[in-house]
Amino acid sequence: MTMPVGKIDPEKVALDRPIFDPTAFRLDEAQAAIIATARELGQSVIAGRAAAYDRDAKFPTENYRDLHRTGLLGIAIPRKHGGLGANYQTYAIAAAEIGRYCGATALTWNMHVCSTLWSGPLADDLDMDAATRAEHERRRAMHYKRIVDDGAIYSQPFSEGGAAAAGGVAFGTEAKPVQGGWIVNGKKIFASLSGHADYYGVLCTEIAEGKKASRRNTLYLALPAKADGISVVGDWDPLGMRGTVSRTLLFKEVFVPDDAALMPRGVYFQAAMRWPHMFLTLSPTYVGLAQAAYDFTVRYLRGEMPGTPPVKRRMYPTKQIAVAQMQIKLEQIKSIWFQAVTEARANPTKEQVLRAYAAQYSVMEGANEIATLAIRTCGGQAMLKSLALERIYRDSRCGSLMLPWTAELCLDRIGREALYETGESDD
Ligand SMILES: Cc1cc2nc3c(=O)[nH]c(=O)nc-3n(C[C@H](O)[C@H](O)[C@H](O)COP(=O)(O)OP(=O)(O)OC[C@H]3O[C@@H](n4cnc5c(N)ncnc54)[C@H](O)[C@@H]3O)c2cc1C
């Protein structure tokens, strides 16, 4: 059940307009309500905490309590399980609204939500026999209950520093089947929410005696953070997205029971092959950051930025041209991204897959281009740490690095897949 956010007094503070106007973008009432909850929470509560999380590289624990309070922790959990029942598109737009106010909160929330989106609406589109589906239904109900009732937070560590996170080879983190579950051994780097999630949704390879590790045998297991054999190591002092606390996770002989499976055997591999938009979910955060850089610039040039003298700079033609360039870039990002998230589904066409890569590239590179223009246009006083723009700039630089769809890998895939049909070679 969504609860009103209720901290903003609309008499005193003007609510920001939605990034995607529900009428213009043909969103229905239920979608608009969920997205509005995210925007209001973002503006009224999350925005005010963002600078401290960034400065101290501290996990946004308080924001997670509010995400739970407002139902957003279970945004993609079906209504019959007590969630808000958002589909992919609704979640993506809501996440952009959170990203507008705090990049680190939106990015970590994405890791959490994917554990429910992938095991939920996405898994419903994939092939399973009746018994497997029934077992999956029983298990995911248990995971969903933890989130809805207890506010449990899930993370999604899959990066290992090798080629696995790019989809090239099997994950090096291994799960050995034993009576009643698995024993997990391995290491994950850049594991956002380390030390703060209640469950680590680990992608790993189930090993079979005498067989070579294969991507087909990828398992997606929720390891309780308190399980014996799990440790969080290394420090975390990065350029941007500092509140994600993406430290290194080590797993040494960690036992997890069968119910830890967030997807049945073989289903993650099927998803990666048949539901490629599952990897586009890192982009909403950066759509929000692009909007935030634009909003900042307009407010600043109008002399309306809280915490700065009311000096107007909007009358200079150079500023007007820069804002026009930012607005054009923002609309381009929004258009291609909205189309891509709207057509996310199983078995997309080749055109839809190429568009998804192009959307990811446009958002991840474009958000930082807009933030760069914002800094140049607003000038020196605007990039002081007392204002949000320099954080937006640093956070926005991190988007292109997110595997498996880094900006480089998107270019790589678009070029190859546009020029070669499946199975074609020049040999
Ligand atoms: C703020 C932040 C939060 C993160 N949170 C998470 C998280 O929660 N979970 C998680 O699993 N990961 C997370 N990551 C990790 C992220 O997805 C990448 O895995 C990480 O940035 C990899 O960095 P790397 O230097 O090891 O990449 P490398 O593997 O060394 O690759 C470097 C670059 O080379 C390119 N490249 C890689 N492979 C190929 C290839 N086969 N062909 C061509 N080019 C290639 C890519 O463009 C890549 O950016 C996070 C990263 C950041 C910055």
The ligand as an SDF file (V2000), in Angstrom:
LIG
                    3D

 53 58  0  0  0  0  0  0  0  0999 V2000
   29.4220    3.2170   -8.7560 C   0  0  0  0  0  0  0  0  0  0  0  0
   29.5120    1.8330   -9.2520 C   0  0  0  0  0  0  0  0  0  0  0  0
   28.6720    0.8810   -8.7050 C   0  0  0  0  0  0  0  0  0  0  0  0
   28.7270   -0.4420   -9.1310 C   0  0  0  0  0  0  0  0  0  0  0  0
   27.8920   -1.3750   -8.5780 N   0  0  0  0  0  0  0  0  0  0  0  0
   27.9300   -2.6540   -8.9980 C   0  0  0  0  0  0  0  0  0  0  0  0
   27.0880   -3.6680   -8.4260 C   0  0  0  0  0  0  0  0  0  0  0  0
   26.2760   -3.4030   -7.5230 O   0  0  0  0  0  0  0  0  0  0  0  0
   27.1770   -4.9060   -8.8870 N   0  0  0  0  0  0  0  0  0  0  0  0
   28.0410   -5.2550   -9.8490 C   0  0  0  0  0  0  0  0  0  0  0  0
   28.0750   -6.4090  -10.2290 O   0  0  0  0  0  0  0  0  0  0  0  0
   28.8720   -4.3300  -10.4070 N   0  0  0  0  0  0  0  0  0  0  0  0
   28.8290   -3.0570  -10.0080 C   0  0  0  0  0  0  0  0  0  0  0  0
   29.6730   -2.1160  -10.5660 N   0  0  0  0  0  0  0  0  0  0  0  0
   30.7160   -2.5900  -11.4640 C   0  0  0  0  0  0  0  0  0  0  0  0
   30.5790   -2.2680  -12.9210 C   0  0  0  0  0  0  0  0  0  0  0  0
   29.4510   -2.8730  -13.5080 O   0  0  0  0  0  0  0  0  0  0  0  0
   31.8260   -2.7900  -13.6030 C   0  0  0  0  0  0  0  0  0  0  0  0
   31.9280   -4.1630  -13.3910 O   0  0  0  0  0  0  0  0  0  0  0  0
   33.0540   -2.1630  -13.1170 C   0  0  0  0  0  0  0  0  0  0  0  0
   33.0060   -0.7850  -13.2920 O   0  0  0  0  0  0  0  0  0  0  0  0
   34.1640   -2.8390  -13.9590 C   0  0  0  0  0  0  0  0  0  0  0  0
   35.2640   -2.1360  -13.9480 O   0  0  0  0  0  0  0  0  0  0  0  0
   36.5920   -2.7960  -14.5030 P   0  0  0  0  0  0  0  0  0  0  0  0
   37.5570   -1.7080  -14.4840 O   0  0  0  0  0  0  0  0  0  0  0  0
   36.9210   -4.0380  -13.7490 O   0  0  0  0  0  0  0  0  0  0  0  0
   36.2280   -3.2210  -15.9780 O   0  0  0  0  0  0  0  0  0  0  0  0
   37.0890   -4.0910  -16.9730 P   0  0  0  0  0  0  0  0  0  0  0  0
   36.4670   -5.4490  -17.0690 O   0  0  0  0  0  0  0  0  0  0  0  0
   38.5320   -3.9560  -16.6640 O   0  0  0  0  0  0  0  0  0  0  0  0
   36.7780   -3.3510  -18.3210 O   0  0  0  0  0  0  0  0  0  0  0  0
   37.2130   -2.0230  -18.5600 C   0  0  0  0  0  0  0  0  0  0  0  0
   36.4500   -1.5150  -19.7240 C   0  0  0  0  0  0  0  0  0  0  0  0
   36.7900   -2.2990  -20.8740 O   0  0  0  0  0  0  0  0  0  0  0  0
   35.6530   -2.5520  -21.6660 C   0  0  0  0  0  0  0  0  0  0  0  0
   35.4630   -4.0020  -21.8620 N   0  0  0  0  0  0  0  0  0  0  0  0
   35.3050   -4.9570  -20.9220 C   0  0  0  0  0  0  0  0  0  0  0  0
   35.1440   -6.1590  -21.5080 N   0  0  0  0  0  0  0  0  0  0  0  0
   35.2110   -5.9420  -22.8280 C   0  0  0  0  0  0  0  0  0  0  0  0
   35.1000   -6.7950  -23.9670 C   0  0  0  0  0  0  0  0  0  0  0  0
   34.8820   -8.1120  -23.8290 N   0  0  0  0  0  0  0  0  0  0  0  0
   35.1900   -6.2250  -25.1940 N   0  0  0  0  0  0  0  0  0  0  0  0
   35.4150   -4.8930  -25.3270 C   0  0  0  0  0  0  0  0  0  0  0  0
   35.5260   -4.0390  -24.2870 N   0  0  0  0  0  0  0  0  0  0  0  0
   35.4140   -4.5550  -23.0600 C   0  0  0  0  0  0  0  0  0  0  0  0
   34.4640   -1.9680  -20.9530 C   0  0  0  0  0  0  0  0  0  0  0  0
   34.0770   -0.7720  -21.5770 O   0  0  0  0  0  0  0  0  0  0  0  0
   34.9360   -1.6860  -19.5620 C   0  0  0  0  0  0  0  0  0  0  0  0
   34.3830   -0.4930  -19.0390 O   0  0  0  0  0  0  0  0  0  0  0  0
   29.6350   -0.8020  -10.1410 C   0  0  0  0  0  0  0  0  0  0  0  0
   30.4710    0.1600  -10.7010 C   0  0  0  0  0  0  0  0  0  0  0  0
   30.4230    1.4540  -10.2770 C   0  0  0  0  0  0  0  0  0  0  0  0
   31.3380    2.4630  -10.9040 C   0  0  0  0  0  0  0  0  0  0  0  0
  1  2  1  0
  2  3  1  0
  2 52  2  0
  3  4  2  0
  4  5  1  0
  4 50  1  0
  5  6  2  0
  6  7  1  0
  6 13  1  0
  7  8  2  0
  7  9  1  0
  9 10  1  0
 10 11  2  0
 10 12  1  0
 12 13  2  0
 13 14  1  0
 14 15  1  0
 14 50  1  0
 15 16  1  0
 16 17  1  0
 16 18  1  0
 18 19  1  0
 18 20  1  0
 20 21  1  0
 20 22  1  0
 22 23  1  0
 23 24  1  0
 24 25  2  0
 24 26  1  0
 24 27  1  0
 27 28  1  0
 28 29  2  0
 28 30  1  0
 28 31  1  0
 31 32  1  0
 32 33  1  0
 33 34  1  0
 33 48  1  0
 34 35  1  0
 35 36  1  0
 35 46  1  0
 36 37  1  0
 36 45  1  0
 37 38  2  0
 38 39  1  0
 39 40  1  0
 39 45  2  0
 40 41  1  0
 40 42  2  0
 42 43  1  0
 43 44  2  0
 44 45  1  0
 46 47  1  0
 46 48  1  0
 48 49  1  0
 50 51  2  0
 51 52  1  0
 52 53  1  0
M  END
$$$$
